[in-house]
Each structure stands twice: as C-alpha cells, then as structure tokens.
Amino acid sequence: MEVKKAKIRSFLSRFFNTESLRDDDDIFQPGFSNLMFAMQLIAFIEKELGLVVEDEDLDIENFNSVNALARFAEQEAVGAVNSAH
C-alpha cells in the first residue's frame, strides 16, 4: 500500500503543496481542489493504478484522502483478482 500512497502523493503534488498533507487530510476541503482536479484524479487512478472507476465507485469517501485512495485501490485490485478466478 505504501507504493500506492507514494504514487498518489506524487500525483497530488502536481496540484498543491503536499509537504504538510497528512494521509488522512481531506483533499476536497476548500482551497485544495476543484472539478477539473476531480476529473484528473479519476483519470490518474484508472491509468496509473490500473483500475476502472465505475459509477457506483464515485463516492467521495473513496477519494477524499491519501489513505482513502490507497484503500480504494487495494480493494479494487483485490476485487479484480477475485473476479478473475
């Protein structure tokens, strides 16, 4: 999960200063992000983490922090492996 967190932090650093960002900080708090950022975040998850984000996955709880994003990526990866068997 630490590798995923590092990728997520690297992505986030393109948009705002992440030095003081803790893993549980809400990245959708005012001043951190906007709609364009949210769309780019979904594209990043799909491209860089190799996941498909379905409509039912579009819950703010899945995307609002580094920890939430890493958990979502782990759950989706495990789900994809289980579906393949």
N, C-alpha and C positions, 0 to 999 in steps of 0.2 A: 504494500500500500504506500510505502514511502516514495517509491519511484513515481507513482501516480501523483502524489502530492507535489513532488518536485516539478513534474510537467505542468501541473495546474498552476503552481506559483509562477513558473516561467511565463506561462500564457498571461496570467493576471498582471504581471509586471509590465506588459506592453501597454496597459491602460491606466495603471495607477501605481503609486509607490507601495510596495508590499513589505518593506523592511519592518514596519510596525504591525503588519497584519498577522493576527493570530489565526490558527487553524479553524477556530470556531466563530470568528468575526463574520457578521452578515455583510456580504459584498454588495447586497442590494439596498443598503442603507443610503439615504440621500447623500449625493456627492460622490459616491463610488462608481455608479454605473447608470446606463440608460438603455433604451430599447435596442439600439444598434449593438451595444455590448452584449446584451442577452442573445441576440441572433448569432453573433460571432462566437459566443460561448458554446452554443449548441453545435455549431459547425466544428469547433475545436474538439469537442467531445466525440463527435462522430468520426472525424478524420484522424486525430492524433491518438485517441484512446480506442479507436476501432469499434465503437458502439453505434447502435441505431437507436435514436431517441424517438420513441413513439408518442403519439398524442397523450396517452394515459400516463406517460412519464413526466409530462410538463407540469410538475408540482414544484412550487418554489422551495419546498423543503429538500428537494433533491439537488438544488443548485446554489443555495444561499451561503455556502462557506466552503473552504478548502476541504474540511472533513466531510461535509455532506456530498460534495462532488466525488471525493475518493470512495466513500461508501457506495454511492450510486454506481460508480464504475466497477467496483468489486462485485456488487450484487448482479449487475447486468452481465459481467464476464462469467460469473458462476452459472447464471441462468442460461447463457448461451451454450456453455459446456454441457449442462444437464439436458438441454433440449436436443443436443446432437447425439446423445446416447439413447 
